[in-house]
C-alpha cells in the first residue's frame, strides 16, 4: 500500500481539479458548435458542386438542342426561299409549278413546327443558364458562410488552447511537488475510471457526492494511518482525507 504525507495527498485534489478542467476544455474543443456547422457547410458545398456539374451538363445539352433546332429552321427557310425564287424566275416547267407550290406550303408548316421547337429549346437554355448562375451564386454564399465559421472556430481554438496551456503549466508545477509513486498511482486510477483519480473526504461526505459513505467505510478510513493512501472500496478512487 502506497504511503505519502497527507499534505502531499491533498495536492491530488488540486491536480484532479486541473485535470477535470483540462478534460472539459478538451471536450469543448472537440465539440464546438462551429465544427458541426463547418461539417454541414462542407456537405452543402459538395452537394452544390455535384448539382453544378449536372446543371452545366444540362446547359450544354440544351445549347446543343437549340443549335440543332436553329440549323433545322435555317435549312427549311433556305429551301423554301430557293423554291420561291424558282417560281419568281419563271424557269420552272408549268407541270412542276403545282408541285413546287405544294412543297413550299409543306415547308411553311414544317417551319412553324420547328420554330415552336426552337422556342422551347431557347427557353430550356435560359432555364439551364439560370440554374447554373443560381448554383454559382449559392456556392459563393456557402463559401462566405464557411469563412465566417472558420474564423469563429479559430478564435475558439485560440481561446481554448490558451486556457489549456495555462492549466498545463500549473499542472506541471503541481506535479513537480508530488512523488512519482503517488503520481503514478493517481494516473493509474484515472486511466481505469476514465478521468477520476482522487476525491476529497470531509467527515463522511465525499466532495461532489450527494450521499455519505457508510459507517463501516468511514471506520476503515478513520483507522488508517494519516500517511496511508486510501482507495474507495467500490470504485478504487483515491480518497483524500481533508479533516485530519
Secondary structure, DSSP 8 states (H G I E B T S, - for coil): --B--HHHHHHHHHHHHHHHHHHHHHHHHHT-HHHHHHHHHHHHHHHHHHHHHHHHHHHHHHHHHHHHHHHHHHHHHHHHHHHHHHHHHT-S-HHHHHHHHHHHHHHHHHHHHHHHHHHHHHHHHHHHHHHHHHHHHHHHHHHHHHHHHHHHHHHHHHHHHHHHHHHHHHHHHHHTTS-HHHHHHHHHHHHHHTS--EEEEETTEETT-SSB--HHHHHHHHHS-TTB-EE-TTT--EEEES--
